[in-house]
Amino acid sequence: MKYKCKCKTFDVYKTTMKVVDGEVINPETYCKECKTYGEYIKEHKGYGGIIKKPNGTIAKRSDLRM
């Protein structure tokens, strides 16, 4: 997984989650140089999309006949 802090981008392969002052952090993503926690960079953009019917309405899941 890729993370980005204020000064660089780095890879972390195993993380733990911790709640500190009501905020969820990953201790392994702490950067000692800029003294901040890295934010996760989403690599996969997904397959999402809206399927529209001819009259402009959005299709329900049951309307999809595959």
C-alpha positions as a Markdown table, in Angstrom:
| # | Residue | x | y | z |
|---|---|---|---|---|
| 1 | Met | 0.0 | 0.0 | 0.0 |
| 2 | Lys | 1.3 | 3.4 | -0.9 |
| 3 | Tyr | 1.2 | 6.3 | 1.6 |
| 4 | Lys | 2.1 | 10.0 | 1.1 |
| 5 | Cys | 3.3 | 12.4 | 3.8 |
| 6 | Lys | 4.3 | 16.1 | 3.3 |
| 7 | Cys | 7.8 | 15.2 | 2.1 |
| 8 | Lys | 7.7 | 11.9 | 0.3 |
| 9 | Thr | 5.8 | 8.8 | -0.9 |
| 10 | Phe | 6.5 | 5.4 | 0.6 |
| 11 | Asp | 5.3 | 1.8 | 0.7 |
| 12 | Val | 4.0 | 0.0 | 3.8 |
| 13 | Tyr | 3.1 | -3.6 | 3.5 |
| 14 | Lys | 1.6 | -4.3 | 7.0 |
| 15 | Thr | -0.2 | -1.7 | 9.2 |
| 16 | Thr | -2.2 | -1.6 | 12.4 |
| 17 | Met | -4.9 | 0.9 | 13.2 |
| 18 | Lys | -5.0 | 3.0 | 16.4 |
| 19 | Val | -7.4 | 5.6 | 17.7 |
| 20 | Val | -5.7 | 8.7 | 19.2 |
| 21 | Asp | -7.7 | 11.7 | 20.2 |
| 22 | Gly | -10.7 | 10.5 | 18.2 |
| 23 | Glu | -8.6 | 10.1 | 15.0 |
| 24 | Val | -7.7 | 6.8 | 13.3 |
| 25 | Ile | -4.0 | 6.6 | 12.6 |
| 26 | Asn | -1.5 | 3.9 | 11.3 |
| 27 | Pro | 1.6 | 4.1 | 13.5 |
| 28 | Glu | 3.7 | 2.5 | 10.8 |
| 29 | Thr | 3.1 | 5.5 | 8.4 |
| 30 | Tyr | 4.7 | 8.0 | 10.7 |
| 31 | Cys | 7.4 | 10.0 | 9.0 |
| 32 | Lys | 10.3 | 11.1 | 11.2 |
| 33 | Glu | 11.5 | 13.7 | 8.8 |
| 34 | Cys | 8.3 | 15.8 | 8.6 |
| 35 | Lys | 6.7 | 14.5 | 11.8 |
| 36 | Thr | 3.3 | 13.7 | 10.2 |
| 37 | Tyr | 1.4 | 10.5 | 9.5 |
| 38 | Gly | 1.1 | 9.4 | 5.8 |
| 39 | Glu | -2.2 | 9.3 | 4.0 |
| 40 | Tyr | -3.3 | 6.3 | 2.0 |
| 41 | Ile | -3.1 | 6.7 | -1.8 |
| 42 | Lys | -5.9 | 4.8 | -3.5 |
| 43 | Glu | -4.3 | 2.9 | -6.5 |
| 44 | His | -7.3 | 1.1 | -7.9 |
| 45 | Lys | -10.0 | 3.5 | -9.3 |
| 46 | Gly | -12.7 | 0.9 | -9.3 |
| 47 | Tyr | -15.2 | -0.4 | -11.8 |
| 48 | Gly | -18.1 | 1.9 | -10.8 |
| 49 | Gly | -20.5 | 3.6 | -13.1 |
| 50 | Ile | -24.2 | 4.5 | -13.3 |
| 51 | Ile | -26.3 | 2.5 | -15.7 |
| 52 | Lys | -29.0 | 4.8 | -17.2 |
| 53 | Lys | -32.2 | 3.7 | -18.9 |
| 54 | Pro | -33.3 | 5.3 | -22.2 |
| 55 | Asn | -35.8 | 7.6 | -20.4 |
| 56 | Gly | -33.1 | 9.0 | -18.1 |
| 57 | Thr | -33.8 | 7.0 | -15.0 |
| 58 | Ile | -31.2 | 4.9 | -13.2 |
| 59 | Ala | -31.5 | 1.1 | -13.4 |
| 60 | Lys | -31.9 | -0.9 | -10.3 |
| 61 | Arg | -29.8 | -4.0 | -9.6 |
| 62 | Ser | -32.8 | -6.3 | -10.4 |
| 63 | Asp | -33.2 | -4.6 | -13.8 |
| 64 | Leu | -29.8 | -5.8 | -14.9 |
| 65 | Arg | -30.4 | -9.0 | -16.8 |
| 66 | Met | -27.0 | -10.6 | -17.4 |
